[in-house]
Amino acid sequence: MTSTEEHQALLAATRALMLPLARLLVARGVPYAQAEESLKTAMVQAAQEANRDGLPHRLVSRIATITGINRREVTRLTRLEHAPSVPQRSAAAQTFHRWRSNPAYLDARGEPLTLARQGDAPSFESLARGVTQDVHPRSLLDELLRLGMARHDADADTVALILDASSARSTPTGCRRRPSPPPRPG
């Protein structure tokens, strides 16, 4: 097998290994940026392990050469090893959190309002645009629906947040569900 054929076979094996992982990440709402950061960190760690006997003052350049990750990024990643990482919320998790916590989207009891899908605030469209301008509100709605976190009433064209979903799938990465308040005596 030539080195080119070996390289192509290795890339094919990598894709085969990564597809199930990508499916899991997508199912759990992990954004690409976090997955990419994890891969870069693993590449840097593997390069460090392969160069344990190298000169310390040349390690960053050596890792950059091996991995193809630029030196500034390698330096950042090697420094991160010692710092705890804080997961970033996905756009869906940010939308869920804002809907649960922003008073403009809550009723008098502090429960999330059922929102018109489009229109002026409070609407799902205004909520989504307040979270990000990079993702269309319909795409965010589709993701919340896929995760089982929202329900769309097509007849009324309204969107309701689902608070009683019990599966882990209903809470995207970086979003902790706030427990529902206890029932009020009536």
N, C-alpha and C positions, 0 to 999 in steps of 0.2 A: 504494500500500500504506500503510495507516495505521500509526502507531507501535506499536499493539497487535499488529497482524498481523505487523509486522516483528519485534517482540519474540518472538512465538510461533514464527516461522520460525527465528529465531536459536537458540531453545531446542531446537527439533526438530533442527537441524543439530548442535548441541552433543551431544545424545543419540546421534546417528548417529556422530559422531566418537569419543565416549567408549566406546561398546559394544566395539569391537575392543580398545581399551586396557584396559578392565575385564576382558575375556576373558584377555588376556595377564597382567594382574596376578593374577587368580585362578589361572591355570595355574601361575604361578611362586610362589604362596603369599605374595604381598605383602598384608599386612593393610590393611583399609580405612583405619585411622588414618594409616598412612604415605601412602596415596594422597591422602587428604584434606589432609594437611600439604603435600604437593607442589602440589596445586591452590591452596591458600591462598597459598603462597609465590609461585606464578606470577601469581596475581591481584595481589598486592602489588607484584611487580616490574613488571607491565604498568601499574599505576596510577602507579608512580614514573616510568616512562618517559614517560607521558602528561603528567606535571607537572614536567618538568625545570626550567622557568622559575619555578615557584612559590616562595613564601617558605619557607625551610627550617624555621622555627619553626612553620609551619602544615601541614607536609607530612603528619604522622601523621593529623591530623584530616581533611585532604583525602582521603588514601588510604582512611580509614575510611568517609567519606561515599560515595566512588566504589564501593567494593567491598562495603560492608555488613558488613565484618569490624570488630569493636570495636577501639577505639584501643589497649587494652592488648595485644591479640593482634597488631595491626599493629606496635607497638613491639617486641614479642618477635621477630616475623618479620624486621623490618629489622635487628635486631641479630644475628640468626642468619646473615645473609648473610656475615658475616665469620668465623663460627665453623664449623669442620668438623662435618658432621652424622654422627651415629652411628646406623646403622639399628637399629631395634628388631626383635627377633625375634618372629615370629608364634608363636601358641600351639603350632602343629605343630612349628616349629623348636625351641622350648623343650623340648617333649616329647622330640624326637629327641636333643637335646643332653643332657638329663638322663638318658635311657636309656643313652646312650653313656658317661657320665662318673660317674654316681652309683654308688658301690660296692654299694649295696643291690640294684642291678639288673644287676650284672655277676657272671660266674662267676669261678672262681679264676684263670683266665688273663686276666681283664680283658675278656672278650667279653660282649656283651649277652645276658642270659638270655632264654629263651622264657618268656613270662609267661601266667599264667591271665588271661583277659579280665576277670573279675570276682573280687572277694573282697579279703581282707586282703593287705597288702604281703608279698612283692613280687607285685603284679598290675598289669595295665595300668590298671585303674580307679584304684588307689592312685597310680600314677605320674602319670596325667592330673590327678587331684585335687590332687596336689602342685604342679602347674604352674599351674592356674587353677581357680577355683570358678565362673567365668562361663560356661564352655563344658562341656557334658555330655561325659563320657569317650567315649561312643559317637561323638559328633560329631568328636572329635579322632582317634579310630581311623579313622573314615571318611575324614578328610582325609589321614592317613598312608597309607591304602590307595590313595586317589586319586593321591597323589604318587608311588606306587611305593616307599614307604619301609618298609612293613610288610606282613606276610602274616598273614591270619587263617585258622586251621584250625578250621572250623566243627564238625567231628566232636569234636575234643578241646577246643574253645572256648579255644584259646590264640592268642597273638599273638607273632610273631617279627619282629625288626627286620631289614630287608634292607640289608646293608652293601655288596653288590657291584653295586648299580644304577649303571650308567655314564652314564645320561643326566643332563643338567643339570637336568631337570625333577624329579629325585629329591631335590634339595637345596633346601628352601624358603629364601626370602630371610632373610638374617641368620644362616644356619647353615652353618658350614664343616665339611665332613666331615673327620674325623680319619683319616689313612691307617691301614689295617690293619697290625698288627704283622707283622714278617717271620715266616715259618714257623719253628717250633722244630725243631732236629734231633731225630730221633726214634728 
